[in-house]
């Protein structure tokens, strides 16, 4: 077999292993090792090459951004800033029909600006927003759907772990990717908010027939309460994002500064105990280890693919097929969305980005714009059955057995459709992602 044939065979084996239930990093590592062994004819050489790939990958200074932003996200969640964000957003939108739904979207947008973890958003607002919405007459299906839909804002509005991961895979500036995510992220939040108002007006059976609390005083905050709840969140957002955009520190340093700021705020407000801090450190370690293991496996896989010549051959095939720029981009977006039905977001990026990078680079595609398109397409996969990680997180965080996974997927479906509209807008109007650069 030629190297190209071995590379294609390894791709097929990897897909089979994933469908068989293998954890994605193990599937990537096994196929990478087997592929290099067959190409080079030596298991010892294959082991050394992959060990070198792992050491070079994880020793990079830029990987420091992963644990720092994960830690900041968990501190923000455990100190109650997520609940404060919900209270502030609910106060601002309480008089609109569907106001609690808009408040949930707004709170997730605020939360996304201080943490890049959609899982944290889903878990926090499942416990906060769903009971409140049910109490005010919203249907359970809509309540969990709006939480599932708006939780993915954390993957687009900076800081974002997916944008960090994309930047590491493609060697693009994480700061530029953060800036590029601002307009699409805010646009997505706006579309979600408008969508909630429209659904509440024209589809009351889905949202809630007799909504209460839209004009009562339940969501009203005094000026002092609004200040005490909103100011710490605003200060942390200004500290992290303002520092990056003003050039005071790099995204990696911003993660450390943000962690320190979140800890100081938590201690000052007496919301961070030693037990909470220990749990936060433990959770951060588990998430960071899982992410780094995924990245190592992806780099091994990427090197095996490069050695086999599959990316170069795929690029030549695309060029020879003459499907054009839009043919390549639309086929890629469709593939990402389809893969979202079986894989988590990180795995999709780790598998497809190394394969597509040589192709789009040869076509002179703006890799910052391509990154925003990739993240938007991946986010849709977070809400699609049978595997939508945000949906499963919400189900595990719910204390209501009457709400099934099917209910959550059905509730999230309109928001997945809205995300598709925003993706189309970014595809048609690239300046939405690049105008601030």
ABEGO torsion letter per residue (X at the ends): XBAAAAAAAAAAAAAAAAAAGBBAAAAAAAAAAAAAAAAAGBAAAAAAAAAAAAAAAAABAAAAAAAAAAAAAAAAAAAGAAAAAAAAAAAAAAABBGAAAAAAAAAAAAAAAABABAAAAAAAAAAAAAAAAAAAGBBAAAAAAAAAAAAAAAAABOBBAAAAAAAAAAGBBAAAAAAAAAAAAAAAAAAAAAAAAAAAAABAAAAEABBBGAABAAABBBAAAAAAAAAAAAAAAAAAAAAAAAGABBAAAAAAAAAAAAAAAAAAAGABBAAAAAAAAAAAAAAAAAAAAAAAAAAAAAAAAAAAGAAAAAAAAAAAAGAEAAAAAAAAAAAAAAAAAABBAAAAAAAAAAAAAAAAAAAGBBAAAAAAAAAAAAAAAAABOABBAAAAAAAAABABAABBAAAAAAAAAAAAAAAAAAAAAAAABAAAAAAAX
